[in-house]
Amino acid sequence: MLFEKSNKNRFIIEIRKRIGKIFSKMELSPNQWTILSLVFSLTAAFFLFQQKYLISALFIIVSGVIDLIDGAVARKKKQMTIKGAYLDTVIDRYNEFIYILPLLFLNLQPIFMPFYIWITFLLFGGMMTTYAKSAAAEKGVKSEIKGGILERAERVGLLAISLIIAEFNILLFEYMIVVLAILANISALQRIQKAFQRS
């Protein structure tokens, strides 16, 4: 895996606690923080349509940070609910789609095949990584299916880094998107394999 998973990383757990302590002082509810992340992702998409890669990357990063804040605030305020967790999961899917969709409308050069295929492949890989987990839970697989070489936080983080690179080297950006697309689909296959092993 590219990054140590946060549910096992004591440093990240401590950071989340501090985030919860700081942002719980604000009057926004956890669900309002979740919706706010959607606003920032839409703003990121707006700038990406205009090929303003650095600004778009900044808004994607802020949206991702807010995605940490909502859960941290919910834990601190003891407002963790099924509805909130469901809303967070759904908005995560919308956010990732919104981040990537504008890439279909950019004038990007083919790499082995038309570039829109790589973008579609990336969207599909992200969707299947998530669906492999939810489908396993729906069908009664014994334990939650997690992991894979590239989970959502990693996909979004690397996408933001790719956009920063795009400001200076568009060809390198394109190759990074190709790698992201391949790794996203490998992640989906890894989760599917886990689900079969635990069934």
CYANA upper distance limits for C-alpha pairs under 8 A (distance plus 0.5 A):
  1 MET  CA    147 GLY  CA      8.46
  1 MET  CA    148 GLY  CA      7.23
  1 MET  CA    149 ILE  CA      4.92
  1 MET  CA    150 LEU  CA      7.26
  2 LEU  CA    149 ILE  CA      6.87
  2 LEU  CA    150 LEU  CA      7.42
  2 LEU  CA    154 GLU  CA      8.08
  3 PHE  CA    154 GLU  CA      7.99
  4 GLU  CA      8 LYS  CA      7.96
  4 GLU  CA      9 ASN  CA      7.23
  5 LYS  CA      9 ASN  CA      6.85
  5 LYS  CA    147 GLY  CA      8.45
  6 SER  CA     10 ARG  CA      8.32
  6 SER  CA     12 ILE  CA      6.41
  6 SER  CA     13 ILE  CA      7.42
  7 ASN  CA     13 ILE  CA      7.61
  9 ASN  CA     13 ILE  CA      6.77
 10 ARG  CA     14 GLU  CA      6.62
 11 PHE  CA     15 ILE  CA      6.74
 12 ILE  CA     16 ARG  CA      6.63
 13 ILE  CA     17 LYS  CA      6.87
 14 GLU  CA     18 ARG  CA      6.87
 15 ILE  CA     19 ILE  CA      6.62
 16 ARG  CA     20 GLY  CA      6.56
 16 ARG  CA     68 LEU  CA      7.73
 16 ARG  CA     69 ILE  CA      8.15
 16 ARG  CA     72 ALA  CA      6.09
 17 LYS  CA     21 LYS  CA      6.72
 17 LYS  CA     72 ALA  CA      6.86
 17 LYS  CA     76 LYS  CA      7.89
 18 ARG  CA     22 ILE  CA      6.71
 19 ILE  CA     23 PHE  CA      6.51
 19 ILE  CA     69 ILE  CA      6.88
 19 ILE  CA     72 ALA  CA      6.77
 19 ILE  CA     73 VAL  CA      7.99
 20 GLY  CA     24 SER  CA      6.06
 20 GLY  CA     69 ILE  CA      7.03
 20 GLY  CA     71 GLY  CA      8.39
 20 GLY  CA     72 ALA  CA      4.80
 20 GLY  CA     73 VAL  CA      4.89
 20 GLY  CA     74 ALA  CA      8.15
 20 GLY  CA     75 ARG  CA      7.67
 20 GLY  CA     76 LYS  CA      5.94
 21 LYS  CA     25 LYS  CA      7.56
 21 LYS  CA     73 VAL  CA      7.79
 21 LYS  CA     76 LYS  CA      6.97
 23 PHE  CA     69 ILE  CA      7.61
 23 PHE  CA     73 VAL  CA      6.95
 24 SER  CA     28 LEU  CA      8.28
 24 SER  CA     73 VAL  CA      5.67
 24 SER  CA     76 LYS  CA      7.30
 24 SER  CA     77 LYS  CA      7.25
 28 LEU  CA     32 GLN  CA      6.31
 28 LEU  CA     33 TRP  CA      6.98
 29 SER  CA     33 TRP  CA      6.90
 29 SER  CA     70 ASP  CA      8.38
 29 SER  CA     73 VAL  CA      8.25
 29 SER  CA     74 ALA  CA      8.28
 30 PRO  CA     34 THR  CA      6.85
 30 PRO  CA     69 ILE  CA      8.36
 30 PRO  CA     70 ASP  CA      5.08
 30 PRO  CA     71 GLY  CA      7.24
 30 PRO  CA     73 VAL  CA      6.43
 30 PRO  CA     74 ALA  CA      5.88
 30 PRO  CA     79 GLN  CA      8.11
 30 PRO  CA     84 GLY  CA      7.89
 31 ASN  CA     35 ILE  CA      6.84
 31 ASN  CA     70 ASP  CA      7.37
 31 ASN  CA     84 GLY  CA      6.53
 31 ASN  CA     87 LEU  CA      7.91
 31 ASN  CA     88 ASP  CA      8.13
 32 GLN  CA     36 LEU  CA      6.64
 32 GLN  CA     70 ASP  CA      8.48
 33 TRP  CA     37 SER  CA      6.97
 33 TRP  CA     66 ILE  CA      7.02
 33 TRP  CA     67 ASP  CA      8.13
 33 TRP  CA     69 ILE  CA      7.59
 33 TRP  CA     70 ASP  CA      5.72
 34 THR  CA     38 LEU  CA      7.50
 34 THR  CA     66 ILE  CA      7.61
 34 THR  CA     67 ASP  CA      6.91
 34 THR  CA     70 ASP  CA      6.28
 34 THR  CA     87 LEU  CA      8.10
 34 THR  CA     88 ASP  CA      6.54
 34 THR  CA     91 ILE  CA      7.64
 35 ILE  CA     39 VAL  CA      7.23
 35 ILE  CA     91 ILE  CA      7.90
 36 LEU  CA     40 PHE  CA      7.04
 36 LEU  CA     63 SER  CA      8.30
 36 LEU  CA     66 ILE  CA      7.97
 37 SER  CA     41 SER  CA      6.78
 37 SER  CA     62 VAL  CA      8.23
 37 SER  CA     63 SER  CA      5.07
 37 SER  CA     64 GLY  CA      7.69
 37 SER  CA     66 ILE  CA      6.12
 37 SER  CA     67 ASP  CA      6.83
 37 SER  CA     95 ASN  CA      8.27
 38 LEU  CA     42 LEU  CA      6.70
 38 LEU  CA     63 SER  CA      7.63
 38 LEU  CA     91 ILE  CA      7.24
 38 LEU  CA     94 TYR  CA      8.13
 38 LEU  CA     95 ASN  CA      6.48
 39 VAL  CA     43 THR  CA      6.81
 40 PHE  CA     44 ALA  CA      6.65
 40 PHE  CA     59 PHE  CA      6.22
 40 PHE  CA     60 ILE  CA      7.42
 40 PHE  CA     62 VAL  CA      7.50
 40 PHE  CA     63 SER  CA      5.81
 41 SER  CA     45 ALA  CA      6.74
 41 SER  CA     59 PHE  CA      7.03
 41 SER  CA     60 ILE  CA      6.35
 41 SER  CA     63 SER  CA      6.40
 41 SER  CA     95 ASN  CA      6.24
 41 SER  CA     98 ILE  CA      7.02
 41 SER  CA     99 TYR  CA      6.85
 42 LEU  CA     46 PHE  CA      6.73
 42 LEU  CA     95 ASN  CA      8.27
 42 LEU  CA     98 ILE  CA      7.01
 42 LEU  CA     99 TYR  CA      8.20
 43 THR  CA     47 PHE  CA      6.99
 43 THR  CA     56 SER  CA      8.01
 43 THR  CA     59 PHE  CA      7.27
 44 ALA  CA     48 LEU  CA      6.64
 44 ALA  CA     55 ILE  CA      7.71
 44 ALA  CA     56 SER  CA      4.79
 44 ALA  CA     57 ALA  CA      7.42
 44 ALA  CA     58 LEU  CA      8.14
 44 ALA  CA     59 PHE  CA      5.51
 44 ALA  CA     60 ILE  CA      6.32
 44 ALA  CA     99 TYR  CA      7.36
 45 ALA  CA     49 PHE  CA      6.66
 45 ALA  CA     56 SER  CA      7.20
 45 ALA  CA     98 ILE  CA      6.73
 45 ALA  CA     99 TYR  CA      6.17
 45 ALA  CA    100 ILE  CA      8.39
 45 ALA  CA    101 LEU  CA      8.27
 45 ALA  CA    102 PRO  CA      6.70
 46 PHE  CA     50 GLN  CA      7.31
 46 PHE  CA     56 SER  CA      8.28
 47 PHE  CA     51 GLN  CA      6.87
 47 PHE  CA     52 LYS  CA      5.80
 47 PHE  CA     53 TYR  CA      7.67
 47 PHE  CA     55 ILE  CA      7.12
 47 PHE  CA     56 SER  CA      5.79
 48 LEU  CA     52 LYS  CA      5.99
 48 LEU  CA     53 TYR  CA      6.36
 48 LEU  CA     56 SER  CA      5.95
 48 LEU  CA    102 PRO  CA      6.78
 48 LEU  CA    103 LEU  CA      8.11
 49 PHE  CA    102 PRO  CA      5.98
 49 PHE  CA    103 LEU  CA      8.12
 49 PHE  CA    105 PHE  CA      7.75
 49 PHE  CA    106 LEU  CA      7.77
 51 GLN  CA    106 LEU  CA      8.18
 52 LYS  CA     56 SER  CA      6.67
 52 LYS  CA    167 GLU  CA      8.23
 53 TYR  CA     57 ALA  CA      6.54
 53 TYR  CA    163 LEU  CA      5.71
 53 TYR  CA    164 ILE  CA      6.63
 53 TYR  CA    166 ALA  CA      6.93
 53 TYR  CA    167 GLU  CA      6.19
 54 LEU  CA     58 LEU  CA      6.75
 54 LEU  CA    163 LEU  CA      6.93
 54 LEU  CA    164 ILE  CA      5.69
 54 LEU  CA    167 GLU  CA      6.89
 55 ILE  CA     59 PHE  CA      6.92
 56 SER  CA     60 ILE  CA      6.76
 56 SER  CA    160 ALA  CA      8.48
 56 SER  CA    163 LEU  CA      7.97
 57 ALA  CA     61 ILE  CA      6.69
 57 ALA  CA    159 LEU  CA      8.42
 57 ALA  CA    160 ALA  CA      5.19
 57 ALA  CA    161 ILE  CA      7.73
 57 ALA  CA    163 LEU  CA      6.24
 57 ALA  CA    164 ILE  CA      6.78
 58 LEU  CA     62 VAL  CA      6.78
 58 LEU  CA    160 ALA  CA      8.02
 59 PHE  CA     63 SER  CA      6.53
 60 ILE  CA     64 GLY  CA      6.66
 60 ILE  CA     99 TYR  CA      7.85
 60 ILE  CA    156 VAL  CA      8.17
 60 ILE  CA    160 ALA  CA      6.90
 61 ILE  CA     65 VAL  CA      6.71
 61 ILE  CA    157 GLY  CA      7.77
 61 ILE  CA    160 ALA  CA      7.19
 62 VAL  CA     66 ILE  CA      6.71
 63 SER  CA     67 ASP  CA      6.82
 64 GLY  CA     68 LEU  CA      7.26
 64 GLY  CA    153 ALA  CA      8.21
 64 GLY  CA    156 VAL  CA      8.15
 65 VAL  CA     69 ILE  CA      6.91
 66 ILE  CA     70 ASP  CA      6.81
 67 ASP  CA     71 GLY  CA      7.62
 67 ASP  CA     88 ASP  CA      8.45
 68 LEU  CA     72 ALA  CA      6.75
 69 ILE  CA     73 VAL  CA      6.40
 70 ASP  CA     74 ALA  CA      6.63
 71 GLY  CA     75 ARG  CA      6.75
 71 GLY  CA     80 MET  CA      8.36
 72 ALA  CA     76 LYS  CA      6.69
 73 VAL  CA     77 LYS  CA      6.45
 74 ALA  CA     78 LYS  CA      6.18
 74 ALA  CA     79 GLN  CA      5.24
 74 ALA  CA     80 MET  CA      5.61
 75 ARG  CA     79 GLN  CA      6.87
 75 ARG  CA     80 MET  CA      6.57
 80 MET  CA     84 GLY  CA      7.17
 80 MET  CA     85 ALA  CA      7.82
 81 THR  CA     85 ALA  CA      6.72
 82 ILE  CA     86 TYR  CA      6.53
 83 LYS  CA     87 LEU  CA      6.54
 84 GLY  CA     88 ASP  CA      6.58
 85 ALA  CA     89 THR  CA      6.76
 86 TYR  CA     90 VAL  CA      6.72
 87 LEU  CA     91 ILE  CA      6.54
 88 ASP  CA     92 ASP  CA      6.58
 89 THR  CA     93 ARG  CA      7.08
 90 VAL  CA     94 TYR  CA      6.99
 91 ILE  CA     95 ASN  CA      6.45
 92 ASP  CA     96 GLU  CA      6.75
 93 ARG  CA     97 PHE  CA      6.82
 93 ARG  CA    127 MET  CA      8.33
 94 TYR  CA     98 ILE  CA      6.56
 95 ASN  CA     99 TYR  CA      6.63
 96 GLU  CA    100 ILE  CA      6.92
 96 GLU  CA    156 VAL  CA      7.72
 97 PHE  CA    101 LEU  CA      6.40
 97 PHE  CA    123 LEU  CA      7.40
 98 ILE  CA    102 PRO  CA      7.90
100 ILE  CA    104 LEU  CA      8.23
100 ILE  CA    119 ILE  CA      7.88
100 ILE  CA    123 LEU  CA      7.73
101 LEU  CA    105 PHE  CA      8.29
102 PRO  CA    106 LEU  CA      7.43
103 LEU  CA    116 TYR  CA      8.39
103 LEU  CA    119 ILE  CA      7.43
104 LEU  CA    116 TYR  CA      6.04
104 LEU  CA    119 ILE  CA      7.04
108 LEU  CA    115 PHE  CA      6.81
108 LEU  CA    174 GLU  CA      7.97
109 GLN  CA    114 PRO  CA      7.79
109 GLN  CA    115 PHE  CA      6.81
110 PRO  CA    114 PRO  CA      4.98
110 PRO  CA    115 PHE  CA      5.35
111 ILE  CA    115 PHE  CA      6.87
111 ILE  CA    174 GLU  CA      8.49
111 ILE  CA    175 TYR  CA      8.34
113 MET  CA    117 ILE  CA      7.65
114 PRO  CA    118 TRP  CA      8.00
115 PHE  CA    119 ILE  CA      7.07
116 TYR  CA    120 THR  CA      6.63
117 ILE  CA    121 PHE  CA      6.46
118 TRP  CA    122 LEU  CA      6.61
118 TRP  CA    177 ILE  CA      7.92
118 TRP  CA    178 VAL  CA      6.53
118 TRP  CA    181 ALA  CA      6.84
119 ILE  CA    123 LEU  CA      6.80
119 ILE  CA    177 ILE  CA      8.04
119 ILE  CA    181 ALA  CA      7.69
120 THR  CA    124 PHE  CA      6.56
121 PHE  CA    125 GLY  CA      6.56
121 PHE  CA    181 ALA  CA      6.20
121 PHE  CA    182 ILE  CA      8.24
121 PHE  CA    185 ASN  CA      8.26
122 LEU  CA    126 GLY  CA      6.77
122 LEU  CA    177 ILE  CA      8.30
122 LEU  CA    178 VAL  CA      8.47
122 LEU  CA    180 LEU  CA      7.20
122 LEU  CA    181 ALA  CA      4.48
122 LEU  CA    182 ILE  CA      7.80
122 LEU  CA    184 ALA  CA      6.93
122 LEU  CA    185 ASN  CA      7.94
123 LEU  CA    127 MET  CA      6.68
123 LEU  CA    181 ALA  CA      8.22
124 PHE  CA    128 MET  CA      6.53
124 PHE  CA    185 ASN  CA      8.02
125 GLY  CA    129 THR  CA      6.54
125 GLY  CA    181 ALA  CA      7.11
125 GLY  CA    182 ILE  CA      8.33
125 GLY  CA    184 ALA  CA      5.19
125 GLY  CA    185 ASN  CA      4.71
125 GLY  CA    186 ILE  CA      8.30
125 GLY  CA    187 SER  CA      8.14
125 GLY  CA    188 ALA  CA      6.81
126 GLY  CA    130 THR  CA      6.97
126 GLY  CA    152 ARG  CA      7.71
126 GLY  CA    184 ALA  CA      6.27
126 GLY  CA    185 ASN  CA      7.71
126 GLY  CA    188 ALA  CA      8.10
127 MET  CA    131 TYR  CA      6.54
128 MET  CA    132 ALA  CA      6.25
128 MET  CA    185 ASN  CA      7.95
128 MET  CA    188 ALA  CA      6.00
129 THR  CA    133 LYS  CA      7.32
129 THR  CA    151 GLU  CA      8.11
129 THR  CA    184 ALA  CA      7.67
129 THR  CA    185 ASN  CA      7.75
129 THR  CA    187 SER  CA      6.62
129 THR  CA    188 ALA  CA      4.52
129 THR  CA    189 LEU  CA      8.20
129 THR  CA    191 ARG  CA      7.36
130 THR  CA    134 SER  CA      7.00
130 THR  CA    188 ALA  CA      8.17
131 TYR  CA    135 ALA  CA      6.20
132 ALA  CA    136 ALA  CA      6.63
132 ALA  CA    145 ILE  CA      8.21
132 ALA  CA    188 ALA  CA      7.07
132 ALA  CA    191 ARG  CA      6.61
132 ALA  CA    192 ILE  CA      6.30
132 ALA  CA    195 ALA  CA      8.31
133 LYS  CA    137 ALA  CA      6.98
133 LYS  CA    144 GLU  CA      7.57
133 LYS  CA    145 ILE  CA      5.61
133 LYS  CA    146 LYS  CA      7.26
133 LYS  CA    191 ARG  CA      7.45
134 SER  CA    138 GLU  CA      6.64
135 ALA  CA    139 LYS  CA      6.63
136 ALA  CA    140 GLY  CA      6.78
136 ALA  CA    141 VAL  CA      5.72
136 ALA  CA    144 GLU  CA      8.07
136 ALA  CA    145 ILE  CA      7.46
136 ALA  CA    195 ALA  CA      6.63
137 ALA  CA    141 VAL  CA      6.16
137 ALA  CA    142 LYS  CA      8.45
137 ALA  CA    143 SER  CA      8.35
137 ALA  CA    144 GLU  CA      7.11
137 ALA  CA    145 ILE  CA      8.31
141 VAL  CA    195 ALA  CA      7.13
141 VAL  CA    198 ARG  CA      6.79
141 VAL  CA    199 SER  CA      5.86
142 LYS  CA    198 ARG  CA      6.86
142 LYS  CA    199 SER  CA      7.34
143 SER  CA    198 ARG  CA      7.90
145 ILE  CA    191 ARG  CA      6.84
145 ILE  CA    194 LYS  CA      7.34
145 ILE  CA    195 ALA  CA      7.08
146 LYS  CA    191 ARG  CA      7.31
147 GLY  CA    151 GLU  CA      7.02
147 GLY  CA    187 SER  CA      8.16
147 GLY  CA    191 ARG  CA      7.52
148 GLY  CA    186 ILE  CA      8.11
148 GLY  CA    187 SER  CA      4.90
148 GLY  CA    188 ALA  CA      7.64
148 GLY  CA    190 GLN  CA      6.17
148 GLY  CA    191 ARG  CA      6.80
149 ILE  CA    183 LEU  CA      7.33
149 ILE  CA    184 ALA  CA      8.26
149 ILE  CA    186 ILE  CA      7.78
149 ILE  CA    187 SER  CA      5.83
150 LEU  CA    154 GLU  CA      6.20
150 LEU  CA    155 ARG  CA      6.62
150 LEU  CA    183 LEU  CA      6.82
150 LEU  CA    184 ALA  CA      6.37
150 LEU  CA    187 SER  CA      6.23
151 GLU  CA    155 ARG  CA      6.68
151 GLU  CA    184 ALA  CA      8.20
151 GLU  CA    187 SER  CA      7.75
152 ARG  CA    156 VAL  CA      6.64
153 ALA  CA    157 GLY  CA      6.51
154 GLU  CA    158 LEU  CA      6.49
155 ARG  CA    159 LEU  CA      6.53
155 ARG  CA    180 LEU  CA      7.54
155 ARG  CA    184 ALA  CA      8.03
156 VAL  CA    160 ALA  CA      6.75
157 GLY  CA    161 ILE  CA      6.89
158 LEU  CA    162 SER  CA      6.50
158 LEU  CA    180 LEU  CA      8.32
159 LEU  CA    163 LEU  CA      6.75
159 LEU  CA    177 ILE  CA      8.04
159 LEU  CA    180 LEU  CA      8.45
160 ALA  CA    164 ILE  CA      6.93
161 ILE  CA    165 ILE  CA      6.86
162 SER  CA    166 ALA  CA      6.64
162 SER  CA    173 PHE  CA      5.85
162 SER  CA    176 MET  CA      6.87
162 SER  CA    177 ILE  CA      7.85
163 LEU  CA    167 GLU  CA      7.19
163 LEU  CA    173 PHE  CA      7.30
164 ILE  CA    168 PHE  CA      8.04
165 ILE  CA    169 ASN  CA      6.34
165 ILE  CA    170 ILE  CA      7.68
165 ILE  CA    172 LEU  CA      7.73
165 ILE  CA    173 PHE  CA      6.43
166 ALA  CA    170 ILE  CA      4.98
166 ALA  CA    171 LEU  CA      8.13
166 ALA  CA    172 LEU  CA      7.69
166 ALA  CA    173 PHE  CA      5.48
169 ASN  CA    173 PHE  CA      6.92
170 ILE  CA    174 GLU  CA      6.77
171 LEU  CA    175 TYR  CA      6.96
172 LEU  CA    176 MET  CA      6.73
173 PHE  CA    177 ILE  CA      6.84
174 GLU  CA    178 VAL  CA      6.89
175 TYR  CA    179 VAL  CA      6.81
176 MET  CA    180 LEU  CA      6.62
177 ILE  CA    181 ALA  CA      6.59
178 VAL  CA    182 ILE  CA      6.85
179 VAL  CA    183 LEU  CA      6.62
180 LEU  CA    184 ALA  CA      6.43
181 ALA  CA    185 ASN  CA      6.98
182 ILE  CA    186 ILE  CA      6.81
183 LEU  CA    187 SER  CA      6.62
184 ALA  CA    188 ALA  CA      6.99
185 ASN  CA    189 LEU  CA      6.86
186 ILE  CA    190 GLN  CA      6.67
187 SER  CA    191 ARG  CA      6.84
188 ALA  CA    192 ILE  CA      6.74
189 LEU  CA    193 GLN  CA      6.62
190 GLN  CA    194 LYS  CA      6.81
191 ARG  CA    195 ALA  CA      6.70
192 ILE  CA    196 PHE  CA      6.89
193 GLN  CA    197 GLN  CA      6.78
194 LYS  CA    198 ARG  CA      6.71
195 ALA  CA    199 SER  CA      6.54
